[in-house]
Amino acid sequence: MSVRERVQVGRSPIHGKGVFARRRLRKGGYIGTFEGRPTRSDGIYVLWVFDEDEREVGVEGRNELRFLNHSVVPNAEFLGLDLHATRNIQPGHEVTIHYGEAWEADD
């Protein structure tokens, strides 16, 4: 099943666009993979992850997951570039992640 079958982009009450569940997403379940091109520059749709050698690498998002919004109580998290639900997410609910400690400091 593709990421588009699991989620859709829509208007978010958090900020601009957001990612919303199309179907029930079960706790621990795979939602999708953040797809894009490698980058060394930070930007609005850049996800920073650690590679196998524990180096931080950026990926400039090109699919629906680039519209994930921040929450202090997220319902999903990335394991590498793969997004998984941290609790059950009902259809129509926004899928959120925690942007990290640096983001909290900027709030």
Secondary structure by P-SEA (a helix, b strand, c coil): ccccccccccccccccbbbbbccccccccccccbbbbbbccccccbbbbbccccbbbbbbcccccccbbbbccccccccccbbbbcccccccbbbbbcccaaaaaac
